[in-house]
Amino acid sequence: MERIVVTGGSGFIGSNMVASLGARGHPLLNLDSVGPRNPDQASLWRPTDITDAPAIAEAIDDFRPDAIIHLAARTDLSGSSIEDYAANTIGSQVIVDAVMARPGIRRLLFGSSMLVCRLGHIARTTSDYCPNTAYGESKVRAEKIARAADPSGQRIVIFRPTSIWGPWFGQPYRNFFDIVLAGYYVHPSGAATRRSYGYVDNAVAQLDALLAAPPERLGDELYHLADYAPVDIGVWADLIAAAAGRRRPLRVPLPVMQMAALAGDGLQALGWKQPPMTNFRLSNMLMDAVQETGPIAALCPVLPVSLAKGVTRTIDWLKREAP
């Protein structure tokens, strides 16, 4: 079995990726600066800062991997400049340099983000960038580092997770589940907002396909990790409530929500940092964002978990293991 390093294996997608690979017998090493979310994976963790080039090189040489899945990143949106995201910029250079210096590593799966473009903008090419956050800018720089090292996209394969959710997740999608389960979520009447979301086991299956694909089937493509059927946010909220035995979220007429958003904007101007509704939040609720999934679907045509099954599994996990 191939030996695989997962950087950022303590995080959400990383924890699920490590579990899947481990179940199939792959020797694994998780390089992360923090301990695993899943305590069962503690023995696979080596504390490592992704920006520390000597430490990364030493860990890789000690383990001798056949492939690396690079998920280590700072993912919050609170940074004020690209310099706040050294894990994404310097860390990307470190891992790319390490791979390029070691011909025995046949493939690097390189994690980016759909936020290299602002929400609602649908990229048509891999160089179509329009970030509106410092985090997004850092991921653009990271992609350019990876693409410069391997323009073919066959040894360093860039992928962009969309809105991934499921067991071991955190904010913001854990927050969405919590709000729905608490009965606080309301949905605009008649709104059918469609988004590219992905259940985490489906994202893992897509990463498996990228890892296994022969080089000639890969290229400089937009590999978005997402379920192939876009998710209607209202339908998703209904499924979450039903799986937990809660009442269906309320539908509220759009004009009422618009008035609440205006009131929220006023309260925000007076100092309330996070009122329940603002025009920014309402616009986000109503914005479609469906990403291109054709290239990844060509490699992984069938996803293992339906939307309803994913919701049920996540509710079961929340009941059993969530803090």
Salt bridges, closest charged atoms under 4 A:
GLU2 OE2 - ARG106 NE 2.55
GLU58 OE2 - ARG46 NH2 3.95
ASP61 OD1 - ARG102 NE 2.75
ASP62 OD2 - ARG46 NH1 3.12
ASP76 OD2 - ARG74 NE 2.68
ASP128 OD2 - HIS121 NE2 3.13
GLU143 OE1 - ARG147 NH2 3.54
GLU143 OE2 - ARG160 NE 2.74
ASP178 OD1 - ARG174 NE 3.14
ASP201 OD2 - ARG313 NH1 2.89
ASP208 OD2 - ARG24 NH2 2.95
ASP220 OD1 - ARG147 NE 2.96
ASP238 OD2 - ARG248 NE 3.20
ASP238 OD1 - ARG251 NH1 2.89
GLU321 OE2 - ARG320 NE 2.98
